[in-house]
């Protein structure tokens, strides 16, 4: 299970037809700096647990089927430099 690889720094899998929800266990990837599952078929709500990834610098989840509001927990992304979430069904403002 990917969520058990706590020393993982980068996950990139763009355009691979990855489907389903963002697993809650990804919140355990405390060393993660880059998350790229752009142009896939992720669906459902943006996982609140991703806010626990405080070392993230780059987040690419654009062109998926994510829906709902962004969780306040992403305000914990103090090191983030790039976030690309366009072409989803996300609503509401960006959290502080």
C-alpha positions in Angstrom: 0.0 0.0 0.0 1.4 3.3 -1.1 0.3 5.1 2.1 2.8 3.1 4.1 5.9 4.5 2.3 6.4 7.3 4.7 9.9 8.2 3.3 8.6 8.7 -0.3 9.4 12.1 -1.7 7.8 12.2 -5.1 4.7 10.5 -6.6 4.1 11.2 -10.2 1.6 9.3 -12.3 0.1 11.7 -14.8 -2.1 10.5 -17.7 -2.2 6.9 -16.5 -6.0 6.4 -16.2 -5.7 6.1 -12.4 -9.3 5.9 -11.1 -11.1 6.3 -7.8 -10.8 8.3 -4.7 -7.6 9.8 -3.2 -6.8 7.3 -0.5 -7.0 8.5 3.1 -3.7 6.7 3.7 -1.8 9.2 1.5 -2.0 11.5 4.6 0.8 9.2 6.0 3.3 10.3 3.3 4.9 12.8 5.6 8.1 13.3 3.5 6.2 13.9 0.2 7.3 17.0 -1.7 5.6 16.4 -5.0 2.2 14.9 -5.8 1.3 14.6 -9.5 -1.8 12.7 -10.5 -2.9 15.1 -13.1 -5.0 14.1 -16.1 -6.4 11.0 -14.5 -9.8 9.9 -13.4 -9.7 10.7 -9.6 -13.2 11.3 -8.2 -14.9 12.4 -5.1 -13.9 14.9 -2.4 -10.4 16.3 -1.9 -9.0 14.2 0.9 -8.7 16.2 4.1 -5.7 14.1 5.1 -3.6 15.6 2.3 -3.4 18.6 4.6 -1.1 16.6 6.8 1.6 16.6 4.0 3.4 19.7 5.3 6.5 19.2 3.2 4.6 19.4 -0.1 6.0 21.9 -2.6 4.2 20.9 -5.8 0.6 19.6 -6.2 -0.7 18.7 -9.6 -4.2 17.2 -9.5 -5.7 19.1 -12.5 -8.0 17.5 -15.0 -9.6 14.9 -12.8 -13.1 14.5 -11.3 -12.5 15.9 -7.8 -15.6 17.6 -6.3 -16.6 19.7 -3.4 -14.9 22.3 -1.3 -11.1 22.3 -0.6 -10.5 21.3 3.0 -9.2 23.9 5.5 -6.3 21.5 6.2 -4.5 22.5 3.0 -3.7 25.7 4.8 -1.0 23.6 6.4 1.0 23.5 3.2 3.5 26.1 4.3 6.2 25.0 1.7 4.0 24.8 -1.3 5.2 26.6 -4.4 2.8 25.3 -7.1 -0.8 24.0 -6.9 -2.7 23.1 -10.0 -6.2 22.0 -9.4 -8.1 23.3 -12.5 -10.6 21.3 -14.6 -12.1 19.6 -11.6 -15.5 20.1 -9.9 -14.0 21.9 -6.9 -16.0 24.7 -5.3 -15.4 27.6 -2.8 -12.4 29.7 -1.9 -8.9 28.6 -1.3 -8.3 28.1 2.5 -5.8 30.4 4.2 
